[in-house]
Amino acid sequence: MKKAVIDTNIIVSAIQTGDSISRDILRLVFLGHLTPLMSNALFLEYEAVTQRAEVMRRCHFSAPEAEQFLDAVFASSQWVEIYLAWRPNLLDEGDNFLIELAVAGNADYLITHNMRDLRNGELLFPQLLICNPQQFMVHWRSQI
């Protein structure tokens, strides 16, 4: 089974705008075809961002439904302990933990809307495909 780090912006996109591609990615998770990797840092970010008032105002879920949705994502995830901090020195220091999680969990994909910041690190990991949702789905469908 393929493993992926799913950036918070994909979760927000799926619950807010009804972005069908982001929802398709999460559908793969809930059907057991894709395993999201989770760390303490990503867990805390998911919770913090999805509880913001501006996010919830544009959300298609009530607050309890959003919480249930996150619980389902967390239950579907493979939790990864990060023992070695790889500092890929990304433009946004706050994104380094995503690469660290992907490397520690041996992820196949890092799926994000933030391509520019995540592809420009000093350390490169050629086995990790950093892609946006559209690129991921094209690649996924070509693997079936």
MARVOMAR-45079 format. One record per residue (C-alpha): x, y, z. Coordinates in nm, 2 decimals. Example, Ala and Ser with C-alpha at 12.3 -4.5 7.8 and 13.67 -1.06 7.14 Angstrom:
# residues 2
+--------+--------+--------+
|     c1 |     c2 |     c3 |
+--------+--------+--------+
|   1.23 |  -0.45 |   0.78 |
|   1.37 |  -0.11 |   0.71 |
+--------+--------+--------+
//
This chain:
# residues 144
+--------+--------+--------+
|     c1 |     c2 |     c3 |
+--------+--------+--------+
|   0.00 |   0.00 |   0.00 |
|   0.13 |   0.35 |  -0.09 |
|   0.19 |   0.60 |   0.19 |
|   0.15 |   0.98 |   0.18 |
|   0.20 |   1.28 |   0.39 |
|  -0.11 |   1.49 |   0.33 |
|  -0.05 |   1.86 |   0.39 |
|  -0.30 |   2.05 |   0.60 |
|  -0.40 |   2.26 |   0.30 |
|  -0.55 |   1.95 |   0.13 |
|  -0.76 |   1.88 |   0.44 |
|  -0.89 |   2.23 |   0.45 |
|  -0.96 |   2.23 |   0.08 |
|  -1.16 |   1.91 |   0.11 |
|  -1.38 |   2.04 |   0.40 |
|  -1.42 |   2.40 |   0.28 |
|  -1.46 |   2.43 |  -0.09 |
|  -1.57 |   2.08 |  -0.17 |
|  -1.26 |   2.05 |  -0.39 |
|  -1.34 |   1.71 |  -0.55 |
|  -0.98 |   1.62 |  -0.61 |
|  -0.89 |   1.67 |  -0.24 |
|  -1.20 |   1.47 |  -0.15 |
|  -1.10 |   1.20 |  -0.39 |
|  -0.76 |   1.17 |  -0.21 |
|  -0.94 |   1.14 |   0.12 |
|  -1.18 |   0.88 |  -0.03 |
|  -0.87 |   0.67 |  -0.12 |
|  -0.77 |   0.70 |   0.25 |
|  -1.11 |   0.59 |   0.38 |
|  -1.13 |   0.30 |   0.14 |
|  -0.79 |   0.18 |   0.26 |
|  -0.60 |   0.23 |  -0.07 |
|  -0.37 |   0.51 |   0.06 |
|  -0.21 |   0.53 |   0.41 |
|  -0.16 |   0.88 |   0.54 |
|   0.14 |   0.93 |   0.77 |
|   0.09 |   1.12 |   1.09 |
|   0.32 |   1.28 |   1.34 |
|   0.25 |   1.48 |   1.66 |
|   0.34 |   1.80 |   1.47 |
|   0.10 |   1.73 |   1.18 |
|  -0.17 |   1.61 |   1.42 |
|  -0.15 |   1.94 |   1.61 |
|  -0.15 |   2.15 |   1.29 |
|  -0.46 |   1.97 |   1.15 |
|  -0.65 |   2.03 |   1.48 |
|  -0.54 |   2.40 |   1.51 |
|  -0.61 |   2.50 |   1.15 |
|  -0.94 |   2.32 |   1.12 |
|  -1.07 |   2.49 |   1.44 |
|  -1.00 |   2.84 |   1.31 |
|  -1.31 |   3.05 |   1.29 |
|  -1.24 |   3.16 |   0.93 |
|  -1.20 |   2.79 |   0.83 |
|  -1.51 |   2.68 |   1.00 |
|  -1.72 |   2.96 |   0.85 |
|  -1.65 |   2.82 |   0.50 |
|  -1.67 |   2.46 |   0.61 |
|  -1.94 |   2.22 |   0.48 |
|  -1.94 |   2.05 |   0.82 |
|  -2.06 |   2.15 |   1.16 |
|  -1.79 |   2.17 |   1.43 |
|  -1.88 |   1.82 |   1.56 |
|  -1.89 |   1.67 |   1.21 |
|  -1.55 |   1.83 |   1.14 |
|  -1.41 |   1.67 |   1.45 |
|  -1.55 |   1.33 |   1.35 |
|  -1.40 |   1.37 |   1.01 |
|  -1.05 |   1.44 |   1.16 |
|  -1.09 |   1.15 |   1.40 |
|  -1.15 |   0.93 |   1.09 |
|  -0.84 |   1.06 |   0.92 |
|  -0.64 |   1.01 |   1.24 |
|  -0.77 |   0.65 |   1.28 |
|  -0.67 |   0.57 |   0.92 |
|  -0.32 |   0.71 |   0.96 |
|   0.01 |   0.54 |   1.04 |
|   0.17 |   0.72 |   1.32 |
|   0.54 |   0.79 |   1.28 |
|   0.80 |   0.88 |   1.54 |
|   1.06 |   1.11 |   1.40 |
|   1.40 |   1.03 |   1.56 |
|   1.62 |   1.22 |   1.32 |
|   1.56 |   1.57 |   1.22 |
|   1.64 |   1.63 |   0.86 |
|   1.64 |   2.00 |   0.80 |
|   1.59 |   2.04 |   0.43 |
|   1.60 |   2.41 |   0.49 |
|   1.28 |   2.50 |   0.31 |
|   1.19 |   2.86 |   0.24 |
|   0.92 |   2.83 |   0.51 |
|   1.09 |   2.67 |   0.82 |
|   0.74 |   2.56 |   0.93 |
|   0.72 |   2.32 |   0.64 |
|   1.04 |   2.12 |   0.72 |
|   0.85 |   1.89 |   0.95 |
|   0.65 |   1.76 |   0.65 |
|   0.96 |   1.64 |   0.47 |
|   1.09 |   1.49 |   0.80 |
|   0.77 |   1.30 |   0.84 |
|   0.78 |   1.18 |   0.48 |
|   1.14 |   1.06 |   0.51 |
|   1.09 |   0.90 |   0.86 |
|   0.78 |   0.72 |   0.74 |
|   0.92 |   0.62 |   0.40 |
|   0.64 |   0.80 |   0.22 |
|   0.58 |   0.76 |  -0.15 |
|   0.41 |   1.10 |  -0.18 |
|   0.38 |   1.44 |  -0.02 |
|   0.06 |   1.59 |  -0.14 |
|   0.02 |   1.97 |  -0.11 |
|  -0.10 |   2.29 |  -0.27 |
|   0.22 |   2.45 |  -0.16 |
|   0.45 |   2.31 |  -0.43 |
|   0.69 |   2.61 |  -0.46 |
|   0.80 |   2.61 |  -0.09 |
|   0.83 |   2.23 |  -0.06 |
|   1.03 |   2.16 |  -0.37 |
|   1.31 |   2.41 |  -0.30 |
|   1.50 |   2.25 |  -0.01 |
|   1.87 |   2.21 |   0.01 |
|   1.83 |   1.83 |   0.08 |
|   1.65 |   1.64 |  -0.19 |
|   1.48 |   1.30 |  -0.15 |
|   1.44 |   1.15 |  -0.51 |
|   1.22 |   0.86 |  -0.39 |
|   0.96 |   1.11 |  -0.25 |
|   0.72 |   1.25 |  -0.51 |
|   0.61 |   1.60 |  -0.40 |
|   0.29 |   1.68 |  -0.59 |
|  -0.03 |   1.87 |  -0.59 |
|  -0.36 |   1.69 |  -0.58 |
|  -0.41 |   1.69 |  -0.96 |
|  -0.06 |   1.55 |  -1.02 |
|  -0.11 |   1.29 |  -0.75 |
|  -0.44 |   1.16 |  -0.90 |
|  -0.28 |   1.14 |  -1.25 |
|   0.01 |   0.94 |  -1.11 |
|  -0.22 |   0.73 |  -0.89 |
|  -0.45 |   0.64 |  -1.19 |
|  -0.14 |   0.54 |  -1.40 |
|  -0.04 |   0.29 |  -1.13 |
|  -0.37 |   0.11 |  -1.11 |
+--------+--------+--------+
//
